[in-house]
Amino acid sequence: MLLNIHLGEIRALMEKTQADMAGALGIKQPTVARMERPGRDLKLSSLKRYVEAAGGKVRVDIELPDGQHHGFTL
């Protein structure tokens, strides 16, 4: 999944540092920096782990051709 949002902005809104995120995720800070790079191709599972480590939830909204929306939380 190509990521067009900026994870660093989400992290900053949660008042967390890259070091905080690294500790919560059990990874090193440079790995967090790579995850936050704009345009990064991330797995949904990695996005979910990152957002949950920041204290949030990931919600997916699917829009069908007829305009119906179906959403779910990962």
Contact map, one row per residue, 1 for C-alpha under 8 A:
11100000000000000000000000000000000000001111000000000000000000000000000000
11110000000000000000000000000000000000111100000000000000000000000000000000
11111100000000000000000000000000000001111100000000000000000000000000000000
01111100000000000000000000000000000001110000000000000000000000000000000000
00111110000000000000000000000000000001000000000000000000000000000000000000
00111111110000000000000000000000000111000000000000000000000000000000000000
00001111111000000000000000000000001110000000000000000000000000000000000000
00000111111100000000000000000000000100000000000000000000000000000000000000
00000111111110000000000000000000000000000000000000000000000000000000000000
00000111111111000000000000000000000000000000000000000000000000000000000000
00000011111111111100000000000000000000000000000000000100000000000000000000
00000001111111111000000000000000000000000000000000000000000000000000000000
00000000111111110000000000000000000000000000000000000000000000000000000000
00000000011111110000000000000000000000000000000000000110000000000000000000
00000000001111111000000000000000000000000000000000000000000000000000000000
00000000001111111101100000000000000000000000000000000100000000000000000000
00000000001100111111100000000000000000000000000000000000000000000000000000
00000000001000011111110000001001100000000000000000000000000000000000000000
00000000000000001111111000011000000000000000000000000000000000000000000000
00000000000000011111111100000000000000000000000000000000000000000000000000
00000000000000011111111110001001000000000000000001001100000000000000000000
00000000000000000111111111111011000000000000000000000000000000000000000000
00000000000000000011111111110000000000000000000000000000000000000000000000
00000000000000000001111111100000000000000000000000001000000000000000000000
00000000000000000000111111100000000000000000000011001000000000000000000000
00000000000000000000011111110000000000000000000000000000000000000000000000
00000000000000000000011111111011000000000000000000000000000000000000000000
00000000000000000010011001111111000000000000000000000000000000000000000000
00000000000000000110110000111111100000000000000000000000000000000000000000
00000000000000000000000000011111110000000000000000000000000000000000000000
00000000000000000000010000111111111000000000000000000000000000000000000000
00000000000000000100110000111111111100000000000000000000000000000000000000
00000000000000000100000000001111111110000000000000000000000000000000000000
00000000000000000000000000000111111110010000000000000000000000000000000000
00000010000000000000000000000011111110010100000000000000000000000000000000
00000111000000000000000000000001111111010000000000000000000000000000000000
00000110000000000000000000000000111111110000000000000000000000000000000000
00111100000000000000000000000000000111110000000000000000000000000000000000
01110000000000000000000000000000000011111000000000000000000000000000000000
01110000000000000000000000000000011111111100000000000000000000000000000000
11100000000000000000000000000000000000111110000000000000000000000000000000
11100000000000000000000000000000001000011111011000000000000000000000000000
10000000000000000000000000000000000000001111111000000000000000000000000000
10000000000000000000000000000000000000000111111100000000000000000000000000
00000000000000000000000000000000000000000011111110000000000000000000000000
00000000000000000000000000000000000000000111111111000000000000000000000000
00000000000000000000000000000000000000000111111111100000010000000000000000
00000000000000000000000000000000000000000001111111110000110000000000000001
00000000000000000000000010000000000000000000111111111000000000000000000000
00000000000000000000100010000000000000000000011111111100000000000000000000
00000000000000000000000000000000000000000000001111111111110000000000000000
00000000000000000000000000000000000000000000000111111111110000000000000000
00000000000000000000100110000000000000000000000011111111000000000000000000
00000000001001010000100000000000000000000000000001111111000000000000000000
00000000000001000000000000000000000000000000000000111111100000000000000000
00000000000000000000000000000000000000000000000000111111110000000000000000
00000000000000000000000000000000000000000000000100110011111000000000000011
00000000000000000000000000000000000000000000001100110001111100000000000011
00000000000000000000000000000000000000000000000000000000111110000000001111
00000000000000000000000000000000000000000000000000000000011111000000001111
00000000000000000000000000000000000000000000000000000000001111100000111100
00000000000000000000000000000000000000000000000000000000000111110000111000
00000000000000000000000000000000000000000000000000000000000011111011110000
00000000000000000000000000000000000000000000000000000000000001111111100000
00000000000000000000000000000000000000000000000000000000000000111111000000
00000000000000000000000000000000000000000000000000000000000000011111000000
00000000000000000000000000000000000000000000000000000000000000111111100000
00000000000000000000000000000000000000000000000000000000000000111111110000
00000000000000000000000000000000000000000000000000000000000011110011111000
00000000000000000000000000000000000000000000000000000000000011100001111100
00000000000000000000000000000000000000000000000000000000001111000000111110
00000000000000000000000000000000000000000000000000000000001110000000011111
00000000000000000000000000000000000000000000000000000000111100000000001111
00000000000000000000000000000000000000000000000100000000111100000000000111
